[in-house]
Amino acid sequence: MSGAMSDEETVLVLDSSSPVASSAGSLPYRRLMLPYTALVSVPILWGTFTPSLKMLLDTRHAPPVILTNLVSHFIGTAALGLLWALEALQRRQCIPVPDSDADCAKAPRRAAMASCELGVYLFFGQLLQLIGLTGTSATTNAILVQSSVVVVPLLEGMESCDAPLGRHFFRVLPSLLALGGIAMITIVPHLLEARGAHAPPDHDQDTAFGIACSIGAAMSYAMHTVRLSAYGEVNATVQATGQVATNAFLDLVALLACIIFEVGGNSMRWLRHANANAINRLFTAAAWNGVMIVGATTWAMSYAQRSIRASTAALAYAMEPLFACIFSAIVLKDSIGFVQIAGGALIVSANVIAGIRQTAT
C-alpha cells in the first residue's frame, strides 16, 4: 500500500493483496472494526488456556495432554461444524463461492487445501511445543515459541528482497519490541527469583533437542500465520472447521501410534482407571478448550486475516502472555510485578508502532 492513510484506515493494517484491502477506503469504520475485534479476541482467549487448565486439571491423576488435545479438537470440530451447518442452511450453499471466483469447482478445492495445510502447521506447532517442554523449562519454551512474532515479518518480507536494509529493520522493529516484552513477562521474573534464592535458574537445564523443538514450533506457528492470509478468499467458518478437524484426525493418529509403539500407553491406562470425577474434569476442560480456545480462536484468526496483514496479526497474537499473566493473577492469585507490567507495556507499544509504521508507507 502506498500513500498516506486516513484515520479510519489506520484502525487496521490491511494486506494489499487482500480483496478487502483494495476497497478499504470505501469501508465504513464499523466494518473495519469487526476484523480487528476478532483479532484481539484471539490472544485474550489464548490467555485463559494456562490458568483454566491449571485450575481444572492440576490434580494428582490429571489426564494425559495428548488425550486432552484429542477430546478438545473433537469438541471444537463439532462446535464449528454446527456453526457451518447453520450458515449453510441460511445461505443454502455448503461452501460459499467468492463473487470474484467464476470457477465454482475451485472453492471446495481451495477450502480443502486450506484445511489440510493450515491444520498440519497447527498440529506440528502444538506437537513440537509439547516435545520441547520435555527438554526445556516452561519459560524458555514460551519465549522460543513466541519468537514466531519475529519470524512472521521476515517471511512476509521475503518477496521484497531488494528493499533497503533499513526498511527490513523497521519492519522487524515492532516484533523485536514485542519479543522483549514477552521475555520480561516469562523469563526475567524467574531469573530474578532464582538470583534472590541463590539457586540456578531452571532454564540452565535446557537441552539442545528441547530448544530445537521449541524453535520448530515457532516456525510452524509462523508459517500458519503467513499462509492463513494467503487463503483469505476461503470462508472463515469452513476454513476453521477444516483446520480443527485436521488437528483432531492427526491427534487420533498420534495417539494410536503412541499406543502401538508403547510410547503413550498411559492414555489407555488413565482411561481404564479414571473415575467419574476425573472424566468430568477432562470433559469440562476439553469443552472450554475445544469451543473457546480452539474453535473460537481458529475462526477469529481465519476471519480477521482475510483483511489484516500477517505481521500485524502476529503482533496481536504476541499479547497472549500478557493476558495469561492477567488471568493467572485473577484466577490463581498469582502476583504481577513491575517487570511484567513493563513487559506488557512493551508488547502494547509494539502494536502501536506497527500502526504508525503503516501510516508512513
C-alpha positions in Angstrom: 0.0 0.0 0.0 1.3 3.5 -0.8 0.3 6.9 0.2 -1.0 8.3 3.5 -3.9 6.5 5.2 -6.9 8.2 6.6 -7.8 8.0 10.3 -10.3 5.3 9.7 -7.9 3.2 7.7 -5.3 3.2 10.5 -7.6 1.0 12.6 -6.3 -2.0 10.7 -3.2 -2.8 8.7 -4.6 -4.3 5.6 -2.8 -6.7 3.2 -2.5 -5.0 -0.2 -3.1 -8.4 -1.8 -6.4 -8.9 0.1 -9.7 -8.3 -1.8 -10.7 -6.2 1.2 -7.6 -4.0 1.0 -8.4 -2.8 -2.5 -11.6 -1.1 -1.3 -10.5 -0.2 2.2 -11.2 3.5 1.7 -14.9 2.8 1.0 -15.4 0.6 4.0 -17.2 2.2 6.9 -15.4 2.5 10.3 -17.6 -0.2 11.9 -16.9 -2.7 9.3 -13.2 -2.2 9.7 -13.6 -2.7 13.5 -15.1 -6.2 13.1 -11.9 -8.0 11.9 -9.8 -6.0 14.5 -12.1 -7.1 17.3 -11.9 -10.7 16.1 -8.1 -10.4 16.0 -7.8 -9.0 19.6 -10.1 -11.8 20.9 -7.5 -14.4 19.9 -4.8 -13.5 22.5 -7.5 -12.9 25.1 -8.9 -16.4 24.7 -5.5 -17.9 24.4 -4.6 -16.2 27.7 -7.2 -18.3 29.5 -5.7 -21.6 28.5 -3.0 -21.9 31.1 -5.0 -20.8 34.2 -8.1 -22.7 33.1 -6.3 -26.0 32.6 -4.2 -25.5 35.7 -7.4 -24.9 37.7 -9.3 -27.8 36.2 -6.6 -30.4 35.6 -3.9 -29.7 38.2 -4.8 -32.8 40.2 -3.0 -35.9 41.2 -4.4 -38.0 38.3 -4.7 -35.4 35.6 -5.4 -36.8 32.1 -2.5 -37.0 29.6 -2.0 -34.0 27.4 -2.4 -35.9 24.1 -5.8 -37.2 25.3 -6.9 -33.7 26.4 -5.9 -32.3 23.0 -7.7 -35.1 21.1 -11.0 -34.5 23.0 -10.6 -30.7 22.7 -10.2 -30.9 19.0 -13.2 -33.2 18.5 -15.4 -30.9 20.6 -14.0 -27.9 18.6 -14.8 -29.6 15.3 -18.3 -30.4 16.5 -18.9 -26.8 17.5 -17.5 -25.3 14.3 -19.3 -27.9 12.3 -22.6 -26.9 13.8 -21.9 -23.2 13.0 -21.0 -24.3 9.4 -24.3 -26.2 9.1 -26.3 -23.2 10.4 -24.6 -20.8 8.0 -25.1 -23.3 5.1 -28.8 -23.6 5.8 -29.1 -19.8 5.8 -27.2 -19.2 2.6 -28.4 -22.5 1.0 -24.9 -23.3 0.0 -22.4 -25.7 1.6 -19.2 -23.9 0.6 -19.7 -20.3 -0.5 -18.1 -19.2 -3.7 -16.5 -15.7 -3.8 -18.1 -13.3 -6.2 -14.7 -12.9 -8.0 -14.4 -16.7 -8.5 -16.0 -17.7 -11.7 -15.0 -21.4 -11.3 -17.3 -22.9 -8.7 -15.2 -26.1 -8.6 -12.3 -24.1 -7.3 -13.9 -23.1 -4.0 -14.1 -26.6 -2.5 -10.6 -27.4 -3.6 -9.2 -24.2 -2.0 -11.1 -24.9 1.2 -9.7 -28.5 1.3 -6.2 -27.1 0.7 -6.5 -24.5 3.4 -7.9 -27.1 5.9 -5.1 -29.6 5.3 -2.1 -27.2 5.1 -3.1 -24.9 8.0 -4.2 -27.8 10.1 -0.9 -29.6 9.7 1.0 -26.4 10.7 -1.1 -26.1 13.8 -0.7 -29.8 14.7 3.1 -29.8 14.4 3.3 -26.5 16.2 1.5 -27.9 19.2 3.3 -31.3 19.0 6.8 -29.7 18.8 5.9 -27.3 21.6 4.9 -30.2 23.9 8.0 -32.2 23.0 10.1 -29.1 23.5 8.7 -28.8 27.1 10.3 -32.1 27.9 13.8 -30.6 27.3 13.3 -27.0 28.3 11.8 -25.0 31.1 8.3 -23.6 30.6 9.7 -20.0 30.4 12.4 -20.9 27.8 9.8 -22.8 25.8 7.4 -19.8 25.9 9.9 -17.3 24.7 11.2 -19.6 21.9 7.8 -20.4 20.7 6.7 -16.8 20.8 9.7 -15.9 18.7 7.4 -16.5 15.8 6.4 -12.9 16.1 9.8 -12.0 14.6 9.8 -14.8 12.0 6.4 -13.8 10.5 7.5 -10.3 9.2 10.7 -11.9 7.9 8.7 -14.5 5.9 6.2 -11.9 4.8 9.0 -9.6 3.6 10.9 -12.2 1.6 9.2 -11.1 -1.6 10.8 -7.7 -1.3 14.5 -8.8 -1.0 15.6 -5.7 -3.0 14.3 -3.3 -0.3 16.8 -1.3 1.7 18.2 -2.8 4.8 16.7 0.0 6.9 13.3 -0.9 5.7 13.6 -4.5 6.7 14.9 -3.4 10.2 11.9 -1.1 10.6 9.6 -3.9 9.6 11.0 -6.2 12.3 11.4 -3.5 15.0 7.9 -3.8 16.5 8.3 -7.6 16.6 11.6 -7.3 18.4 10.0 -5.0 21.0 7.1 -7.5 21.4 9.6 -10.3 21.9 11.4 -8.3 24.5 8.1 -7.7 26.3 7.4 -11.5 26.2 10.8 -12.1 27.7 10.1 -9.7 30.5 6.8 -11.4 31.3 8.1 -15.0 31.1 11.8 -15.3 31.7 13.0 -12.2 33.6 10.8 -12.7 36.8 12.2 -16.3 37.1 15.7 -15.1 36.7 15.3 -12.5 39.4 13.6 -15.0 41.7 16.4 -17.6 41.1 19.1 -15.0 41.8 17.4 -13.9 45.0 17.2 -17.5 46.2 20.9 -18.2 45.1 19.7 -21.1 43.0 20.4 -21.7 39.4 17.6 -20.7 37.1 15.5 -23.5 35.7 16.5 -22.8 32.1 20.1 -23.9 32.9 18.8 -27.5 32.3 17.6 -26.7 28.8 18.8 -29.3 26.2 19.7 -28.7 22.6 16.9 -31.1 21.5 14.3 -29.2 23.6 15.4 -25.8 22.2 15.3 -27.2 18.6 11.8 -28.5 19.1 10.6 -25.2 20.5 12.1 -23.3 17.6 10.5 -25.7 15.2 7.1 -25.0 16.9 7.8 -21.2 16.4 8.4 -21.9 12.7 5.2 -23.9 12.4 3.1 -21.2 14.0 4.8 -18.6 11.9 4.0 -20.5 8.7 0.4 -20.9 9.8 0.1 -17.1 10.3 1.6 -16.3 7.0 -0.2 -18.9 5.0 -3.5 -18.1 6.6 -3.5 -14.7 4.9 -3.0 -16.5 1.5 -6.3 -18.2 1.9 -8.3 -15.0 2.6 -10.9 -15.9 0.0 -12.0 -19.1 1.8 -15.0 -18.7 4.2 -13.8 -18.3 7.8 -16.1 -21.0 9.2 -15.3 -23.5 6.5 -11.6 -22.9 6.9 -11.6 -23.1 10.7 -13.7 -26.3 10.8 -11.3 -27.9 8.4 -8.3 -26.9 10.3 -9.6 -28.2 13.7 -10.9 -31.4 12.0 -7.4 -32.0 10.6 -5.9 -31.5 14.0 -8.4 -34.0 15.5 -7.5 -36.6 12.9 -3.8 -36.1 13.4 -4.2 -36.3 17.2 -6.0 -39.6 16.8 -3.3 -41.0 14.6 -0.6 -39.8 17.1 -2.5 -41.4 20.0 -2.9 -44.7 18.2 0.8 -44.6 17.2 1.8 -44.0 20.8 -0.3 -46.9 21.9 1.0 -49.3 19.2 4.6 -48.4 19.9 4.0 -48.3 23.6 5.2 -44.7 23.9 2.0 -43.2 25.2 0.2 -46.2 26.7 -0.5 -44.1 29.8 -3.5 -42.7 28.0 -5.2 -46.1 27.9 -4.2 -46.8 31.5 -5.6 -43.5 32.5 -9.0 -44.2 30.8 -9.1 -47.7 32.5 -8.5 -46.3 36.0 -10.2 -42.9 35.7 -13.2 -42.4 38.0 -16.3 -40.3 37.2 -14.8 -37.1 38.7 -11.7 -37.4 36.6 -13.7 -38.0 33.4 -15.9 -34.9 34.3 -12.7 -32.8 34.7 -11.4 -34.0 31.4 -14.6 -33.1 29.5 -15.0 -29.8 31.4 -11.5 -28.7 30.4 -11.9 -30.0 26.9 -15.2 -28.3 26.4 -13.8 -24.9 27.3 -10.6 -25.6 25.3 -12.5 -27.0 22.3 -15.2 -24.4 22.0 -13.4 -21.2 23.0 -9.6 -21.7 22.8 -9.6 -24.0 19.8 -12.9 -23.3 17.9 -13.4 -19.6 18.5 -9.8 -18.6 18.1 -9.3 -20.6 14.9 -12.5 -19.0 13.4 -11.4 -15.5 14.6 -7.9 -15.9 13.0 -9.4 -17.1 9.7 -11.9 -14.2 9.7 -9.5 -11.5 10.8 -6.6 -12.4 8.5 -8.8 -12.1 5.4 -8.1 -8.4 5.7 -5.3 -8.0 8.2 -1.6 -8.4 7.3 0.1 -11.4 8.8 2.9 -9.4 10.5 0.2 -7.3 12.2 -1.7 -10.4 13.3 1.4 -11.9 14.7 2.0 -8.9 16.9 -1.6 -9.1 18.2 -1.1 -12.8 18.9 2.0 -11.9 20.9 -0.2 -10.4 23.6 -1.1 -13.9 24.8 1.5 -14.0 27.6 0.2 -10.6 28.8 -3.4 -11.9 29.1 -2.2 -15.2 30.6 -0.4 -13.2 33.3 -3.5 -11.1 34.0 -5.9 -14.1 34.1 -3.5 -16.1 36.3 -3.4 -13.1 38.7 -7.2 -13.0 38.8 -8.0 -16.7 38.9 -4.9 -18.3 40.6 -4.0 -15.2 42.7 -0.5 -15.0 41.1 1.3 -11.8 41.7 2.2 -9.3 38.9 5.5 -7.4 39.4 6.8 -4.2 37.9 8.9 -6.2 35.3 5.8 -8.0 34.0 3.9 -4.7 33.8 6.8 -3.2 31.8 6.8 -6.2 29.5 3.1 -5.8 28.8 3.7 -2.1 28.0 6.4 -3.1 25.5 4.1 -5.5 23.7 1.3 -2.9 23.5 3.8 -0.3 22.3 4.9 -2.7 19.6 1.4 -2.9 18.3 1.1 0.9 18.3 4.4 1.3 16.4 3.2 -1.2 13.8 0.2 1.1 13.1 2.4 4.2 12.9 4.8 2.4 10.6 2.0 1.6 8.2 0.8 5.2 8.0 4.3 6.1 6.8 4.3 3.6 4.0 
